[in-house]
Amino acid sequence: MLMDDDTITSNGTGEPRKPGGKNRAMAVCFILGLGSLVSWNSILTIGDYYYQLFPKYHPSRVLTLVYQPFAIGTLIVMTHYESKINTRLRNVVGFILFFVATFLILILDLATSGKGGIGPYLVICFLSACFGVADAFVEGGMVGDLYFMCPEFVQSYLAGLAASGALISLLRVLTKLAFEKSSNGLRKGAILFFAISTLIEFLCIFLYAIYFTKLPIVKYYRAKAASEGSKTVAADLAAAGIKTKTNDQAEHDDKQVDRLSNKQLFLANIDYAADLFLIYVITLSIFPGFLYENTGEHQLGTWYPIVLIVMYNVLDLIARYIPLVQWLKLESRKGLLIAILSRFLLIPAFYFTAKYGDQGWMIFLTSFLGLTNGYLTVCVFTLAPRGYKAPEQNALGNMLVICLLCGIFAGGTLGWLWIIGKDSF
């Protein structure tokens, strides 16, 4: 609860009046979403480079399986203690870890002169695990933080997550065009990706730690969350120059807050949890491993997997803006579950297209995969926090991100089934 009113004023009804700065906050949320996945998407998108360096180690699949357990394990622990965690410190540490790990991958490539071998591969696996830990810090922390703000902030953050894939994919096309005929073209492109990713991660540290927390509308929502019993925003409010209650007052009010337990909250939203899990089980069982290893040879040659990755990422990004048009947003909980379950039909569709179809049909299917992934993700995430108080919204945001990451891990694991019986396995 606020102890002064220097920046938040009353509108005459007893409720604080929302200040301006919404568009600036949405832009920052987009960039923070971009920084939350740009480094990891750099690794996924330069899969052809890693397949050249480590042809026997299935890098796109192995790195995903290394990344996910650390992300899920860390996030489970942080979700259990989310009500006591300093969200500001959590997110800043996460972005710093992203920055350091991305910079070290760049240094590793320069130090080894782009050579393969088990040593560099193990280091990349270790840094992938660091990305997983950073993801747990940032993605769960950001979604929980934005859940007690307006839905547009969550949508912008989710769009930024998708934009990271689209940006890196488009850069991959440009670098392939620029370096295709030069020696070590793939390596030059990879170095450029990680250099850009490192700069973006550094920008995110600055934006979150200094700029975002001082935006008037952000201070308003965090002050409102504090008045509803949230203790995770205290450090952000202090950084913005707003006094909060003392620890004794906060502990006393915390006992008066009637909130659902995490178990009750999860059971009340079990359908949303299942939605996110199933969305990413289907998506990650196909993307990116199947697209790199199981689509065969086509007229596009080495461009083929790159085009597929680009189409998926671009359509995923576009789809995350569709729910902003209210009449296009699917709000029925039953309707969402039916739509998500129907995506299981994509598995036989991809199988038969890879076996009998041409590259045009595969490009169409991959685009549809991205379109449905982005659209359904935003619908679920923006609907879930309605009707809850700030502490419950923060907890729910963390729990839903766990379900998303579990879906990614399960999908990445099931993706290995595509290569059973293949000689390369």
Rosetta blueprint (number, residue, H / E / L):
1 M L
2 L L
3 M L
4 D L
5 D L
6 D L
7 T L
8 I L
9 T L
10 S E
11 N L
12 G L
13 T L
14 G L
15 E L
16 P E
17 R L
18 K L
19 P L
20 G L
21 G L
22 K H
23 N H
24 R H
25 A H
26 M H
27 A H
28 V H
29 C H
30 F H
31 I H
32 L H
33 G H
34 L H
35 G H
36 S H
37 L H
38 V H
39 S H
40 W H
41 N H
42 S H
43 I H
44 L H
45 T H
46 I L
47 G H
48 D H
49 Y H
50 Y H
51 Y H
52 Q H
53 L H
54 F L
55 P L
56 K L
57 Y L
58 H L
59 P H
60 S H
61 R H
62 V H
63 L H
64 T H
65 L H
66 V H
67 Y H
68 Q H
69 P H
70 F H
71 A H
72 I H
73 G H
74 T H
75 L H
76 I H
77 V H
78 M H
79 T H
80 H H
81 Y L
82 E H
83 S H
84 K H
85 I L
86 N L
87 T H
88 R H
89 L H
90 R H
91 N H
92 V H
93 V H
94 G H
95 F H
96 I H
97 L H
98 F H
99 F H
100 V H
101 A H
102 T H
103 F H
104 L H
105 I H
106 L H
107 I H
108 L H
109 D H
110 L H
111 A H
112 T H
113 S L
114 G L
115 K L
116 G L
117 G L
118 I H
119 G H
120 P H
121 Y H
122 L H
123 V H
124 I H
125 C H
126 F H
127 L H
128 S H
129 A H
130 C H
131 F H
132 G H
133 V H
134 A H
135 D H
136 A H
137 F H
138 V H
139 E H
140 G H
141 G H
142 M H
143 V H
144 G H
145 D H
146 L H
147 Y L
148 F L
149 M L
150 C L
151 P H
152 E H
153 F H
154 V H
155 Q H
156 S H
157 Y H
158 L H
159 A H
160 G H
161 L H
162 A H
163 A H
164 S H
165 G H
166 A H
167 L H
168 I H
169 S H
170 L H
171 L H
172 R H
173 V H
174 L H
175 T H
176 K H
177 L H
178 A H
179 F H
180 E L
181 K L
182 S L
183 S L
184 N L
185 G H
186 L H
187 R H
188 K H
189 G H
190 A H
191 I H
192 L H
193 F H
194 F H
195 A H
196 I H
197 S H
198 T H
199 L H
200 I H
201 E H
202 F H
203 L H
204 C H
205 I H
206 F H
207 L H
208 Y H
209 A H
210 I H
211 Y H
212 F H
213 T H
214 K H
215 L L
216 P H
217 I H
218 V H
219 K H
220 Y H
221 Y H
222 R H
223 A H
224 K H
225 A H
226 A H
227 S H
228 E L
229 G L
230 S L
231 K L
232 T L
233 V L
234 A H
235 A H
236 D H
237 L H
238 A H
239 A H
240 A L
241 G L
242 I L
243 K L
244 T L
245 K L
246 T L
247 N H
248 D H
249 Q H
250 A H
251 E H
252 H H
253 D H
254 D H
255 K H
256 Q H
257 V L
258 D L
259 R L
260 L L
261 S L
262 N H
263 K H
264 Q H
265 L H
266 F H
267 L H
268 A H
269 N L
270 I H
271 D H
272 Y H
273 A H
274 A H
275 D H
276 L H
277 F H
278 L H
279 I H
280 Y H
281 V H
282 I H
283 T H
284 L H
285 S H
286 I H
287 F L
288 P L
289 G H
290 F H
291 L H
292 Y H
293 E H
294 N L
295 T L
296 G L
297 E L
298 H L
299 Q L
300 L L
301 G L
302 T L
303 W H
304 Y H
305 P H
306 I H
307 V H
308 L H
309 I H
310 V H
311 M H
312 Y H
313 N H
314 V H
315 L H
316 D H
317 L H
318 I H
319 A H
320 R L
321 Y L
322 I H
323 P H
324 L H
325 V L
326 Q H
327 W H
328 L H
329 K L
330 L L
331 E L
332 S L
333 R H
334 K H
335 G H
336 L H
337 L H
338 I H
339 A H
340 I H
341 L H
342 S H
343 R H
344 F H
345 L H
346 L H
347 I H
348 P H
349 A H
350 F H
351 Y H
352 F H
353 T H
354 A H
355 K H
356 Y H
357 G L
358 D L
359 Q H
360 G H
361 W H
362 M H
363 I H
364 F H
365 L H
366 T H
367 S H
368 F H
369 L H
370 G H
371 L H
372 T H
373 N H
374 G H
375 Y H
376 L H
377 T H
378 V H
379 C H
380 V H
381 F H
382 T H
383 L H
384 A L
385 P L
386 R L
387 G L
388 Y L
389 K L
390 A H
391 P H
392 E H
393 Q H
394 N H
395 A H
396 L H
397 G H
398 N H
399 M H
400 L H
401 V H
402 I H
403 C H
404 L H
405 L H
406 C H
407 G H
408 I H
409 F H
410 A H
411 G H
412 G H
413 T H
414 L H
415 G H
416 W H
417 L H
418 W H
419 I H
420 I L
421 G L
422 K L
423 D L
424 S L
425 F L
